Amino acid sequence: MDKTAAIFKEFLKGRGLKFTPERKAVLREVFSLHRHFDAETLYQELYRKKVRISRASVYRTLPLLVKSGLIAETLRCQGKTSYEHIYGHGHHDHMLCIGCGKVIEFRSEKIEKLQNEICRRHGFKPVEHRLGIKGYCRECQRKIKMKKKLPLDSAE
């Protein structure tokens, strides 16, 4: 059994829950993805691979994976929560293009130091943080500029 499965199994056991075949399938699929995903995309991927699992099982397993520390919620946009597996990966933050949905990951020592300084100044013990910036990527900014340059009625 791989390390993530052992961690998840122990987490579930500590809460009186079982490591069911469905939870194992969700865990396996999450760690096979090397991109951000939402619950519905994950369910569709499992369905495409003919894994017999209910949509509800996928939606119920994701919060357990978050609480176990294996995955994290990254962004919430347009009513969807995105996730990524974080086990074995360093901390980073995200920018989300609201035009095309592109996610850009970044890390900034200046931001990390500033957050630590603010916490220290206020006597606050941080456990986790997420920084998500929503806006437009370069490509979408170009498209928006081009649309503004087009005449209102191109039929004339």
SULJOJO-V244359 format. One record per pair of residues at least 24 apart in sequence whose C-alpha atoms are under 10 Angstrom apart, sorted by the first residue. I is the first residue (numbers start at 1). J is the second residue. Records with the same first field share a line. If there is no record, write none. Layout:
BEGIN
I=J / J
END
This chain:
BEGIN
2=28
3=87
4=28 / 31 / 65 / 68 / 69 / 70 / 87 / 88
5=70
7=65 / 68 / 69 / 70
8=64 / 65 / 67 / 68 / 69 / 70
9=68
10=68
11=64 / 65 / 67 / 68 / 69
12=64 / 65 / 68
21=52 / 53
22=51 / 52 / 53 / 54 / 57 / 58 / 61
23=53 / 57 / 58 / 60 / 61 / 62 / 64 / 65
24=61
25=51 / 52 / 53 / 58
26=51 / 53 / 57 / 58 / 59 / 61 / 62 / 65
27=58 / 61 / 62 / 65 / 70 / 71 / 85
30=62 / 65 / 70 / 71 / 83 / 84 / 85
31=70 / 71 / 84 / 85 / 86 / 87
32=85
33=84 / 85
34=84 / 85
35=82 / 83 / 84 / 85 / 103
36=73 / 74 / 75 / 81 / 82 / 83 / 84 / 85 / 102 / 103
37=73 / 74 / 80 / 81 / 82 / 83 / 84 / 85
38=62 / 73 / 74 / 75 / 76 / 80 / 81 / 82 / 83 / 84
39=80 / 81 / 82 / 83
40=80 / 81 / 82
41=82
42=83
72=130
73=130
74=103 / 130 / 131 / 132
75=103 / 130 / 131 / 132 / 133 / 134
76=132 / 134
77=101 / 134
91=128 / 129 / 130
92=129 / 130 / 131
93=129 / 130 / 131 / 132 / 133
94=130 / 131 / 132 / 133 / 134
95=131 / 132 / 133 / 134 / 135 / 136 / 137
96=132 / 133 / 134 / 135 / 136 / 137
97=133 / 134 / 135 / 136 / 137 / 138 / 139 / 140 / 141
98=133 / 134 / 135 / 136 / 137 / 140
99=134 / 135 / 136 / 137 / 139 / 140 / 141 / 143 / 144
100=136 / 137 / 139 / 140
101=134 / 135 / 136 / 137
102=136 / 137 / 140
103=132 / 133 / 134 / 137
104=132 / 133 / 137
105=132
106=131
END
